[in-house]
């Protein structure tokens, strides 16, 4: 995309248009409802009015090839437009690639249902952080999404290894900052797989690289759908002698905000 074409297109886009495109780029996929919550929460008398405004903006962006809707809907027909899932369109991808000075083209294809559901679950929890911050309960310092939040390190065997959290988050309250690595769990993996991921965190922490750069190692939390899954993961982590007690936290999605704001009880957040 030429500089002239980029400049012309940018002149036609509002700050909110660009914010919507940047959010879709960051989270890879967003539903209409999540876009509404992130960018249209203010200035509308009702949720219905905000939803209508969201669809009008997305429809306009879609008409210019900046965004594209997936064939699959999330939540069935009754969800209506709120269940439409959006990704960047070809023009949107080229525009943002040029704006960010990136050379490598991202290819956008129809992803699998599991990928869609997990990606949206991660985005939903990130947006919940923005909503908590909007209420003044915390300051949201930073949110890193995949792949920006991934960390590479050299394993004890001398090979390059990757730690791939779903989100890396820094929050603040008063004079204190809290650093988090978050895993958004949909109960689709067997508990031993989660334990293996926990050991990857331990190997990364053992390098000391993160602590040297940031002065601390983030708290690591798995956010799970329900209490049954919470108990299953806690039991799996406790049963492995190489996983030190108390290193990892497992909380239900309902207790997520209490964890982030520091209001979770020891019972809710213990592992």
Backbone as CSV, one residue per row, in Angstrom:
resi,resn,N_x,N_y,N_z,CA_x,CA_y,CA_z,C_x,C_y,C_z
1,UNK,0.855,-1.195,0.000,0.000,0.000,0.000,0.882,1.233,0.000
2,UNK,0.677,2.126,-0.940,1.531,3.293,-1.103,1.285,4.294,0.018
3,UNK,2.276,5.152,0.316,2.068,6.183,1.344,0.877,7.081,1.034
4,UNK,0.671,7.374,-0.255,-0.463,8.223,-0.631,-1.786,7.536,-0.329
5,UNK,-1.872,6.231,-0.666,-3.098,5.475,-0.393,-3.358,5.378,1.100
6,UNK,-2.299,5.167,1.875,-2.442,5.093,3.325,-2.946,6.419,3.874
7,UNK,-2.337,7.503,3.428,-2.733,8.824,3.922,-4.176,9.133,3.575
8,UNK,-4.577,8.780,2.350,-5.954,9.025,1.920,-6.943,8.242,2.772
9,UNK,-6.621,6.971,3.035,-7.511,6.128,3.823,-7.569,6.599,5.262
10,UNK,-6.427,6.990,5.815,-6.413,7.445,7.204,-7.254,8.696,7.396
11,UNK,-7.289,9.551,6.390,-8.109,10.758,6.481,-9.595,10.441,6.550
12,UNK,-9.980,9.274,6.024,-11.392,8.890,6.006,-11.801,8.141,7.278
13,UNK,-10.837,7.821,8.118,-11.123,7.021,9.309,-11.051,7.890,10.557
14,UNK,-11.993,7.681,11.466,-11.981,8.406,12.736,-11.015,7.722,13.706
15,UNK,-10.750,8.406,14.811,-9.905,7.805,15.849,-10.524,6.507,16.352
16,UNK,-11.856,6.487,16.478,-12.507,5.261,16.952,-12.413,4.150,15.904
17,UNK,-12.531,4.508,14.622,-12.346,3.508,13.577,-10.985,2.835,13.715
18,UNK,-9.951,3.652,13.886,-8.597,3.115,14.012,-8.451,2.278,15.282
19,UNK,-9.091,2.728,16.358,-9.019,1.970,17.608,-9.662,0.593,17.449
20,UNK,-10.792,0.534,16.731,-11.447,-0.749,16.474,-10.524,-1.653,15.663
21,UNK,-9.913,-1.119,14.612,-9.007,-1.918,13.789,-7.805,-2.402,14.595
22,UNK,-7.245,-1.532,15.413,-6.093,-1.928,16.223,-6.473,-3.014,17.224
23,UNK,-7.682,-2.931,17.773,-8.117,-3.962,18.723,-8.273,-5.312,18.033
24,UNK,-8.866,-5.311,16.860,-9.023,-6.574,16.126,-7.653,-7.132,15.763
25,UNK,-6.739,-6.264,15.403,-5.373,-6.711,15.109,-4.735,-7.343,16.338
26,UNK,-4.903,-6.697,17.495,-4.269,-7.167,18.719,-4.846,-8.499,19.189
27,UNK,-6.189,-8.607,19.194,-6.838,-9.809,19.721,-7.066,-10.876,18.660
28,UNK,-6.819,-10.533,17.395,-6.945,-11.430,16.239,-8.390,-11.665,15.824
29,UNK,-9.270,-11.886,16.788,-10.701,-12.037,16.524,-11.466,-11.326,17.624
30,UNK,-12.565,-10.672,17.249,-13.458,-10.070,18.241,-14.893,-10.216,17.765
31,UNK,-15.780,-10.509,18.689,-17.204,-10.514,18.360,-17.734,-9.090,18.376
32,UNK,-18.890,-8.895,17.751,-19.527,-7.578,17.778,-19.744,-7.115,19.215
33,UNK,-20.165,-8.035,20.069,-20.447,-7.680,21.461,-19.188,-7.218,22.177
34,UNK,-18.059,-7.883,21.943,-16.818,-7.469,22.594,-16.357,-6.113,22.073
35,UNK,-16.529,-5.867,20.783,-16.179,-4.556,20.228,-17.051,-3.469,20.844
36,UNK,-18.345,-3.786,21.021,-19.233,-2.820,21.673,-18.746,-2.496,23.077
37,UNK,-18.412,-3.508,23.842,-17.978,-3.296,25.214,-16.669,-2.513,25.287
38,UNK,-15.814,-2.714,24.315,-14.502,-2.077,24.352,-14.531,-0.642,23.825
39,UNK,-15.356,-0.373,22.803,-15.272,0.920,22.121,-16.576,1.724,22.082
40,UNK,-17.690,1.116,22.494,-18.974,1.819,22.399,-19.729,1.800,23.725
41,UNK,-18.998,1.659,24.812,-19.648,1.553,26.121,-20.187,2.887,26.612
42,UNK,-19.625,3.980,26.118,-20.031,5.308,26.579,-20.833,6.028,25.495
43,UNK,-21.726,6.921,25.952,-22.412,7.809,25.030,-23.674,7.261,24.406
44,UNK,-24.178,6.133,24.900,-25.403,5.545,24.362,-26.369,5.275,25.507
45,UNK,-27.637,5.546,25.254,-28.640,5.433,26.312,-28.888,3.987,26.721
46,UNK,-28.778,3.066,25.763,-29.057,1.659,26.044,-28.021,0.788,25.352
47,UNK,-27.970,-0.466,25.785,-27.081,-1.430,25.129,-27.515,-1.629,23.681
48,UNK,-28.842,-1.618,23.454,-29.335,-1.769,22.087,-28.851,-0.653,21.173
49,UNK,-28.846,0.570,21.684,-28.364,1.701,20.890,-26.873,1.568,20.622
50,UNK,-26.129,1.128,21.635,-24.692,0.940,21.457,-24.415,-0.173,20.449
51,UNK,-25.219,-1.231,20.496,-25.049,-2.341,19.555,-25.324,-1.886,18.132
52,UNK,-26.363,-1.073,17.964,-26.673,-0.550,16.636,-25.549,0.310,16.093
53,UNK,-24.981,1.165,16.950,-23.869,2.011,16.522,-22.652,1.167,16.165
54,UNK,-22.428,0.118,16.939,-21.291,-0.770,16.660,-21.431,-1.410,15.292
55,UNK,-22.615,-1.909,14.981,-22.823,-2.565,13.692,-22.742,-1.584,12.536
56,UNK,-23.180,-0.355,12.739,-23.070,0.632,11.661,-21.604,0.920,11.332
57,UNK,-20.793,1.046,12.364,-19.366,1.302,12.139,-18.707,0.090,11.489
58,UNK,-19.004,-1.096,11.997,-18.397,-2.304,11.430,-18.853,-2.521,9.991
59,UNK,-20.123,-2.227,9.708,-20.618,-2.355,8.344,-19.887,-1.422,7.392
60,UNK,-19.619,-0.211,7.855,-18.888,0.747,7.012,-17.451,0.282,6.794
61,UNK,-16.797,-0.191,7.866,-15.432,-0.688,7.729,-15.386,-1.923,6.821
62,UNK,-16.413,-2.758,6.939,-16.484,-3.951,6.092,-16.631,-3.567,4.622
63,UNK,-17.404,-2.531,4.336,-17.628,-2.126,2.951,-16.343,-1.652,2.276
64,UNK,-15.364,-1.243,3.067,-14.075,-0.802,2.529,-13.016,-1.899,2.604
65,UNK,-13.417,-3.112,2.992,-12.464,-4.220,3.073,-11.536,-4.149,4.262
66,UNK,-11.868,-3.313,5.243,-10.998,-3.153,6.405,-11.224,-4.248,7.445
67,UNK,-12.439,-4.745,7.555,-12.751,-5.870,8.437,-13.556,-6.890,7.642
68,UNK,-13.554,-8.115,8.140,-14.312,-9.184,7.491,-14.938,-10.053,8.567
69,UNK,-16.161,-10.502,8.318,-16.841,-11.365,9.284,-16.569,-12.814,8.949
70,UNK,-16.463,-13.635,9.996,-16.283,-15.064,9.801,-17.607,-15.710,9.423
71,UNK,-17.501,-16.852,8.767,-18.706,-17.599,8.410,-19.413,-18.103,9.650
72,UNK,-18.612,-18.593,10.625,-19.196,-19.114,11.861,-19.702,-17.976,12.741
73,UNK,-20.859,-18.210,13.354,-21.364,-17.315,14.388,-21.179,-17.979,15.737
74,UNK,-21.003,-17.174,16.757,-20.839,-17.690,18.107,-22.128,-17.463,18.873
75,UNK,-22.651,-18.530,19.465,-23.833,-18.388,20.309,-25.147,-18.649,19.615
76,UNK,-25.126,-18.977,18.319,-26.353,-19.342,17.638,-27.102,-18.148,17.069
77,UNK,-28.210,-18.445,16.416,-28.977,-17.429,15.706,-29.523,-16.373,16.655
78,UNK,-29.933,-16.752,17.846,-30.546,-15.794,18.769,-29.584,-14.686,19.189
79,UNK,-28.287,-14.923,19.077,-27.346,-13.877,19.431,-27.379,-12.739,18.426
80,UNK,-27.898,-12.998,17.211,-27.991,-11.950,16.209,-26.633,-11.392,15.854
81,UNK,-26.590,-10.057,15.658,-25.339,-9.423,15.240,-24.264,-9.501,16.307
82,UNK,-24.646,-9.630,17.580,-23.645,-9.690,18.648,-22.784,-10.937,18.552
83,UNK,-23.298,-11.970,17.870,-22.547,-13.213,17.719,-21.661,-13.259,16.490
84,UNK,-21.659,-12.201,15.682,-20.769,-12.152,14.521,-19.339,-11.978,15.007
85,UNK,-18.412,-12.726,14.415,-17.000,-12.639,14.770,-16.256,-11.956,13.626
86,UNK,-15.389,-11.020,13.988,-14.698,-10.182,13.015,-13.195,-10.391,13.061
87,UNK,-12.578,-10.326,11.896,-11.136,-10.267,11.799,-10.783,-9.141,10.817
88,UNK,-9.513,-8.811,10.718,-9.121,-7.790,9.761,-9.382,-8.272,8.344
89,UNK,-9.856,-7.379,7.489,-9.961,-7.671,6.078,-8.631,-7.416,5.393
90,UNK,-8.564,-7.723,4.111,-7.303,-7.593,3.373,-6.791,-6.158,3.392
91,UNK,-7.695,-5.202,3.174,-7.278,-3.798,3.174,-6.867,-3.349,4.567
92,UNK,-7.594,-3.791,5.582,-7.250,-3.443,6.955,-5.895,-3.987,7.347
93,UNK,-5.606,-5.215,6.916,-4.310,-5.822,7.227,-3.188,-5.031,6.573
94,UNK,-3.377,-4.657,5.296,-2.337,-3.900,4.601,-2.151,-2.520,5.233
95,UNK,-3.260,-1.877,5.592,-3.179,-0.556,6.203,-2.373,-0.594,7.495
96,UNK,-2.734,-1.491,8.410,-2.057,-1.524,9.702,-0.621,-2.015,9.570
97,UNK,-0.392,-2.927,8.630,0.989,-3.370,8.399,1.853,-2.190,7.961
98,UNK,1.311,-1.339,7.104,2.046,-0.167,6.650,2.226,0.835,7.781
99,UNK,1.167,1.084,8.549,1.233,2.023,9.665,2.291,1.601,10.678
100,UNK,2.378,0.274,10.936,3.325,-0.237,11.931,4.696,-0.536,11.335
101,UNK,4.869,-0.324,10.041,6.159,-0.565,9.414,6.546,-2.019,9.327
102,UNK,5.544,-2.891,9.248,5.809,-4.325,9.171,5.884,-4.767,7.717
103,UNK,6.783,-5.701,7.457,6.945,-6.218,6.102,6.182,-7.522,5.892
104,UNK,6.162,-8.326,6.947,5.583,-9.664,6.815,4.059,-9.594,6.798
105,UNK,3.491,-10.183,5.800,2.041,-10.183,5.668,1.418,-11.247,6.554
106,UNK,0.351,-10.875,7.268,-0.411,-11.845,8.046,-1.519,-12.420,7.169
107,UNK,-1.614,-13.707,7.143,-2.657,-14.339,6.335,-3.856,-14.638,7.224
108,UNK,-5.009,-14.187,6.789,-6.238,-14.379,7.555,-7.120,-15.393,6.838
109,UNK,-7.329,-16.519,7.502,-8.169,-17.579,6.956,-9.250,-17.892,7.983
110,UNK,-10.216,-18.681,7.565,-11.288,-19.087,8.485,-10.711,-20.059,9.512
111,UNK,-10.605,-19.667,10.775,-10.007,-20.549,11.788,-10.978,-21.622,12.252
112,UNK,-10.448,-22.563,13.008,-11.276,-23.641,13.540,-12.172,-23.105,14.650
113,UNK,-13.213,-23.877,14.959,-14.139,-23.471,16.017,-13.431,-23.366,17.359
114,UNK,-12.525,-24.322,17.660,-11.802,-24.277,18.933,-10.939,-23.027,19.031
115,UNK,-10.272,-22.672,17.937,-9.434,-21.478,17.941,-10.287,-20.235,18.169
116,UNK,-11.426,-20.173,17.506,-12.321,-19.017,17.672,-12.753,-18.878,19.134
117,UNK,-13.216,-19.983,19.711,-13.738,-19.927,21.074,-12.652,-19.544,22.073
118,UNK,-11.451,-20.101,21.905,-10.375,-19.772,22.836,-9.940,-18.321,22.656
119,UNK,-9.793,-17.877,21.415,-9.364,-16.505,21.155,-10.361,-15.509,21.720
120,UNK,-11.643,-15.781,21.556,-12.667,-14.886,22.097,-12.684,-14.920,23.624
121,UNK,-12.424,-16.088,24.215,-12.385,-16.176,25.680,-11.240,-15.337,26.234
122,UNK,-10.097,-15.381,25.575,-8.963,-14.560,26.000,-9.318,-13.079,25.872
123,UNK,-9.885,-12.707,24.733,-10.266,-11.306,24.513,-11.291,-10.849,25.547
124,UNK,-12.247,-11.723,25.857,-13.282,-11.353,26.824,-12.668,-11.010,28.182
125,UNK,-11.694,-11.813,28.619,-11.093,-11.537,29.923,-10.221,-10.284,29.874
126,UNK,-9.575,-10.042,28.753,-8.817,-8.796,28.619,-9.746,-7.583,28.679
127,UNK,-10.888,-7.698,28.029,-11.840,-6.585,28.031,-12.455,-6.403,29.418
128,UNK,-12.620,-7.496,30.148,-13.072,-7.366,31.536,-12.075,-6.540,32.356
129,UNK,-10.790,-6.687,32.061,-9.782,-5.877,32.746,-9.989,-4.391,32.441
130,UNK,-10.264,-4.083,31.185,-10.534,-2.691,30.817,-11.768,-2.167,31.544
131,UNK,-12.780,-3.024,31.682,-14.006,-2.598,32.358,-13.769,-2.382,33.851
132,UNK,-12.969,-3.257,34.465,-12.634,-3.079,35.878,-11.861,-1.775,36.068
133,UNK,-10.928,-1.521,35.158,-10.159,-0.280,35.233,-11.069,0.937,35.019
134,UNK,-12.052,0.792,34.128,-12.979,1.887,33.871,-13.810,2.246,35.085
135,UNK,-14.026,1.262,35.960,-14.770,1.527,37.199,-13.871,2.099,38.295
136,UNK,-12.579,2.181,38.020,-11.656,2.746,38.989,-11.125,1.769,40.012
137,UNK,-11.410,0.466,39.852,-10.959,-0.522,40.832,-9.467,-0.784,40.722
138,UNK,-8.908,-0.647,39.537,-7.480,-0.809,39.299,-7.060,0.184,38.220
139,UNK,-5.762,0.346,38.085,-5.192,1.002,36.908,-4.637,-0.097,36.014
140,UNK,-5.016,-0.086,34.773,-4.517,-1.091,33.834,-3.310,-0.498,33.122
141,UNK,-2.133,-0.932,33.542,-0.883,-0.367,33.023,-0.589,-0.891,31.629
142,UNK,-0.726,-2.207,31.443,-0.447,-2.784,30.127,-1.136,-4.134,29.985
143,UNK,-1.495,-4.455,28.751,-2.019,-5.770,28.394,-1.299,-6.216,27.142
144,UNK,-0.563,-7.313,27.235,0.104,-7.894,26.076,-0.659,-9.137,25.642
145,UNK,-0.992,-9.196,24.378,-1.676,-10.351,23.819,-0.683,-11.206,23.047
146,UNK,-1.162,-12.384,22.622,-0.302,-13.248,21.811,-0.117,-12.649,20.416
147,UNK,1.057,-12.785,19.837,2.278,-13.423,20.339,3.214,-12.480,21.086
148,UNK,2.809,-11.213,21.288,3.708,-10.260,21.953,4.059,-10.692,23.376
149,UNK,3.140,-11.413,24.033,3.375,-11.809,25.428,4.207,-13.075,25.559
150,UNK,4.563,-13.707,24.455,5.386,-14.913,24.524,6.809,-14.554,24.936
151,UNK,7.454,-15.475,25.611,8.825,-15.278,26.063,9.678,-16.484,25.635
152,UNK,10.834,-16.197,25.084,11.771,-17.268,24.713,12.871,-17.352,25.763
153,UNK,13.392,-18.548,25.952,14.484,-18.738,26.905,15.240,-20.010,26.546
154,UNK,16.404,-20.146,27.115,17.233,-21.327,26.872,16.957,-22.335,27.981
155,UNK,16.564,-23.530,27.598,16.220,-24.580,28.562,17.484,-25.110,29.239
156,UNK,17.322,-25.875,30.322,18.497,-26.478,30.973,19.321,-27.362,30.041
157,UNK,18.711,-27.830,28.960,19.419,-28.674,27.996,20.062,-27.861,26.871
158,UNK,19.958,-26.540,26.969,20.607,-25.691,25.992,19.819,-25.437,24.728
159,UNK,18.556,-25.813,24.722,17.724,-25.593,23.536,16.816,-24.381,23.753
160,UNK,16.427,-23.764,22.642,15.519,-22.625,22.728,14.120,-23.118,23.032
161,UNK,13.489,-22.511,24.018,12.140,-22.907,24.430,11.272,-21.660,24.498
162,UNK,9.976,-21.858,24.311,9.029,-20.743,24.343,8.007,-20.943,25.450
163,UNK,7.772,-19.885,26.189,6.642,-19.822,27.116,5.568,-18.995,26.432
164,UNK,4.355,-19.548,26.352,3.297,-18.890,25.597,2.053,-18.673,26.461
165,UNK,2.091,-17.669,27.334,0.862,-17.335,28.083,-0.179,-16.758,27.145
166,UNK,-1.419,-16.742,27.604,-2.487,-16.128,26.816,-2.451,-14.613,26.926
167,UNK,-2.110,-14.121,28.107,-2.034,-12.679,28.348,-0.919,-12.386,29.337
168,UNK,-0.245,-11.279,29.144,0.680,-10.736,30.139,0.128,-9.375,30.532
169,UNK,-0.124,-9.195,31.816,-0.863,-8.021,32.289,-0.119,-7.370,33.441
170,UNK,-0.127,-6.042,33.454,0.371,-5.283,34.604,-0.753,-4.370,35.070
171,UNK,-1.111,-4.497,36.336,-2.122,-3.629,36.938,-1.476,-2.858,38.080
172,UNK,-2.131,-1.801,38.502,-1.604,-1.006,39.607,-2.743,-0.583,40.518
173,UNK,-2.413,-0.477,41.787,-3.346,0.036,42.787,-2.527,0.849,43.782
174,UNK,-2.769,2.148,43.822,-1.940,2.997,44.669,-0.500,3.016,44.161
175,UNK,0.422,2.734,45.059,1.842,2.746,44.695,2.358,1.375,44.273
176,UNK,1.484,0.392,44.193,1.933,-0.971,43.947,1.476,-1.476,42.575
177,UNK,2.346,-2.198,41.921,2.025,-2.851,40.657,1.925,-4.354,40.861
178,UNK,1.011,-4.971,40.145,0.895,-6.423,40.100,1.138,-6.884,38.674
179,UNK,1.997,-7.886,38.527,2.316,-8.440,37.217,1.727,-9.848,37.125
180,UNK,1.124,-10.144,35.976,0.410,-11.409,35.805,0.755,-12.068,34.473
181,UNK,0.893,-13.387,34.509,0.762,-14.218,33.322,-0.571,-14.960,33.482
182,UNK,-1.445,-14.832,32.495,-2.774,-15.430,32.599,-2.968,-16.508,31.547
183,UNK,-3.543,-17.613,31.984,-3.939,-18.714,31.108,-5.462,-18.826,31.165
184,UNK,-6.104,-18.616,30.037,-7.568,-18.699,29.982,-7.934,-20.107,29.536
185,UNK,-8.459,-20.865,30.464,-8.682,-22.306,30.281,-10.155,-22.572,29.980
186,UNK,-10.401,-23.369,28.933,-11.776,-23.710,28.575,-12.109,-25.172,28.900
187,UNK,-11.266,-25.801,29.701,-11.463,-27.206,30.097,-11.424,-28.142,28.894
188,UNK,-10.642,-27.784,27.895,-10.522,-28.632,26.700,-9.245,-29.458,26.706
189,UNK,-8.329,-29.176,27.642,-7.078,-29.925,27.721,-7.079,-30.793,28.969
190,UNK,-6.434,-31.950,28.885,-6.321,-32.817,30.047,-5.416,-32.149,31.085
191,UNK,-5.701,-32.351,32.375,-4.875,-31.732,33.425,-3.371,-31.972,33.288
192,UNK,-2.908,-33.149,32.847,-1.448,-33.301,32.675,-0.846,-32.307,31.690
193,UNK,-1.616,-31.884,30.695,-1.123,-30.873,29.749,-0.911,-29.554,30.479
194,UNK,-1.820,-29.208,31.382,-1.686,-27.990,32.177,-0.472,-28.079,33.086
195,UNK,-0.245,-29.242,33.661,0.926,-29.415,34.527,2.210,-29.223,33.722
196,UNK,2.252,-29.742,32.503,3.438,-29.540,31.663,3.653,-28.051,31.384
197,UNK,2.568,-27.323,31.160,2.690,-25.882,30.934,3.211,-25.197,32.207
198,UNK,2.736,-25.641,33.360,3.212,-25.079,34.623,4.715,-25.284,34.776
199,UNK,5.210,-26.428,34.360,6.648,-26.695,34.453,7.442,-25.813,33.500
200,UNK,6.833,-25.441,32.369,7.493,-24.491,31.473,7.659,-23.153,32.164
201,UNK,6.647,-22.726,32.904,6.758,-21.497,33.684,7.897,-21.605,34.700
202,UNK,8.018,-22.758,35.356,9.072,-22.939,36.355,10.454,-22.885,35.709
203,UNK,10.591,-23.480,34.526,11.887,-23.439,33.844,12.230,-22.015,33.427
204,UNK,11.241,-21.289,32.963,11.485,-19.897,32.581,11.861,-19.074,33.809
205,UNK,11.138,-19.260,34.909,11.457,-18.519,36.138,12.863,-18.844,36.627
206,UNK,13.274,-20.111,36.463,14.587,-20.540,36.947,15.738,-19.867,36.208
207,UNK,15.502,-19.373,34.998,16.567,-18.677,34.267,16.904,-17.335,34.908
208,UNK,15.945,-16.756,35.613,16.162,-15.452,36.228,16.136,-14.286,35.259
209,UNK,15.911,-14.575,33.974,15.967,-13.511,32.964,14.860,-12.488,33.160
210,UNK,13.667,-12.966,33.448,12.546,-12.034,33.631,12.760,-11.180,34.878
211,UNK,13.216,-11.815,35.955,13.443,-11.077,37.191,14.542,-10.027,37.017
212,UNK,15.560,-10.362,36.237,16.649,-9.413,36.007,16.158,-8.187,35.241
213,UNK,15.206,-8.417,34.336,14.711,-7.326,33.503,13.647,-6.495,34.227
214,UNK,12.799,-7.172,35.029,11.643,-6.480,35.613,11.675,-6.388,37.141
215,UNK,12.615,-7.072,37.758,12.712,-7.019,39.211,11.805,-7.978,39.944
216,UNK,11.031,-8.764,39.222,10.122,-9.732,39.837,9.680,-10.737,38.777
217,UNK,9.028,-11.805,39.244,8.410,-12.754,38.318,6.902,-12.651,38.488
218,UNK,6.152,-12.579,37.395,4.697,-12.380,37.511,4.005,-13.534,38.240
219,UNK,2.889,-13.213,38.875,1.995,-14.252,39.368,1.386,-14.961,38.158
220,UNK,1.211,-16.263,38.272,0.666,-17.068,37.178,-0.679,-17.624,37.615
221,UNK,-1.707,-17.369,36.821,-3.050,-17.822,37.185,-3.733,-18.477,36.004
222,UNK,-4.353,-19.617,36.272,-5.265,-20.243,35.317,-6.683,-19.801,35.658
223,UNK,-7.394,-19.287,34.673,-8.782,-18.870,34.843,-9.655,-19.923,34.169
224,UNK,-10.484,-20.589,34.956,-11.200,-21.775,34.484,-12.713,-21.531,34.502
225,UNK,-13.480,-22.361,33.782,-14.921,-22.094,33.652,-15.730,-22.288,34.927
226,UNK,-15.345,-23.262,35.762,-16.202,-23.598,36.901,-15.387,-24.236,38.012
227,UNK,-16.069,-24.490,39.133,-15.402,-25.033,40.319,-14.890,-26.444,40.097
228,UNK,-15.596,-27.234,39.291,-15.143,-28.603,39.032,-13.794,-28.604,38.323
229,UNK,-13.647,-27.730,37.332,-12.370,-27.636,36.624,-11.291,-27.081,37.546
230,UNK,-11.660,-26.134,38.387,-10.704,-25.584,39.347,-10.136,-26.690,40.241
231,UNK,-11.000,-27.523,40.773,-10.549,-28.608,41.651,-9.679,-29.603,40.888
232,UNK,-10.041,-29.883,39.641,-9.271,-30.839,38.853,-7.850,-30.336,38.603
233,UNK,-7.711,-29.062,38.263,-6.373,-28.523,38.003,-5.573,-28.366,39.291
234,UNK,-6.230,-27.936,40.353,-5.533,-27.829,41.630,-5.011,-29.187,42.075
235,UNK,-5.831,-30.236,41.887,-5.403,-31.575,42.276,-4.225,-32.038,41.432
236,UNK,-4.264,-31.776,40.130,-3.184,-32.192,39.235,-1.883,-31.468,39.576
237,UNK,-1.956,-30.175,39.864,-0.754,-29.419,40.215,-0.199,-29.864,41.568
238,UNK,-1.078,-30.133,42.519,-0.643,-30.558,43.855,-0.025,-31.944,43.837
239,UNK,-0.480,-32.780,42.909,0.001,-34.172,42.861,1.400,-34.294,42.297
240,UNK,1.869,-33.285,41.606,3.201,-33.353,41.003,4.214,-32.749,41.968
241,UNK,5.154,-33.546,42.424,6.100,-33.099,43.447,7.056,-32.022,42.949
242,UNK,7.207,-31.893,41.636,8.128,-30.883,41.111,7.499,-29.500,41.022
243,UNK,6.191,-29.411,41.289,5.496,-28.131,41.275,5.327,-27.665,42.718
244,UNK,6.040,-26.603,43.057,6.002,-26.128,44.429,4.611,-25.623,44.790
245,UNK,4.119,-25.949,45.992,2.796,-25.481,46.413,2.738,-23.959,46.451
246,UNK,1.620,-23.417,46.014,1.390,-21.986,46.103,1.975,-21.153,44.986
247,UNK,2.692,-21.781,44.051,3.295,-21.009,42.962,2.244,-20.553,41.961
248,UNK,1.274,-21.434,41.695,0.252,-21.140,40.693,-1.105,-20.965,41.364
249,UNK,-1.920,-20.119,40.759,-3.272,-19.910,41.234,-4.257,-20.405,40.183
250,UNK,-5.346,-20.973,40.651,-6.423,-21.426,39.769,-7.710,-20.804,40.289
251,UNK,-8.359,-19.998,39.464,-9.591,-19.336,39.881,-10.659,-19.533,38.809
252,UNK,-11.888,-19.512,39.226,-12.978,-19.560,38.258,-13.105,-18.200,37.577
253,UNK,-13.750,-18.215,36.427,-13.980,-16.960,35.711,-14.789,-15.986,36.556
254,UNK,-15.701,-16.516,37.373,-16.508,-15.652,38.244,-15.640,-14.917,39.273
255,UNK,-14.522,-15.548,39.677,-13.654,-14.953,40.697,-12.498,-14.167,40.088
256,UNK,-12.479,-14.046,38.759,-11.362,-13.415,38.068,-11.152,-11.964,38.507
257,UNK,-12.216,-11.194,38.542,-12.078,-9.788,38.895,-11.636,-9.626,40.342
258,UNK,-12.128,-10.488,41.223,-11.709,-10.431,42.623,-10.223,-10.738,42.753
259,UNK,-9.726,-11.662,41.943,-8.296,-11.974,41.950,-7.482,-10.756,41.534
260,UNK,-7.880,-10.132,40.435,-7.121,-9.018,39.877,-7.147,-7.803,40.799
261,UNK,-8.256,-7.589,41.463,-8.370,-6.422,42.352,-7.859,-6.703,43.757
262,UNK,-7.421,-7.955,44.013,-6.889,-8.307,45.313,-7.930,-8.640,46.332
263,UNK,-9.148,-8.921,45.885,-10.248,-9.208,46.819,-10.567,-10.691,46.907
264,UNK,-9.840,-11.527,46.147,-10.104,-12.972,46.188,-9.686,-13.520,47.535
265,UNK,-10.475,-14.452,48.038,-10.139,-15.091,49.305,-9.035,-16.113,49.078
266,UNK,-8.377,-16.496,50.127,-7.320,-17.492,50.028,-7.860,-18.801,49.451
267,UNK,-9.080,-19.140,49.823,-9.674,-20.382,49.326,-9.908,-20.311,47.833
268,UNK,-10.335,-19.141,47.330,-10.611,-18.993,45.903,-9.350,-19.040,45.082
269,UNK,-8.254,-18.478,45.611,-7.066,-18.319,44.795,-5.959,-19.300,45.108
270,UNK,-6.148,-20.151,46.111,-5.110,-21.120,46.440,-5.000,-22.174,45.381
271,UNK,-3.825,-22.749,45.218,-3.632,-23.848,44.265,-3.064,-25.049,44.967
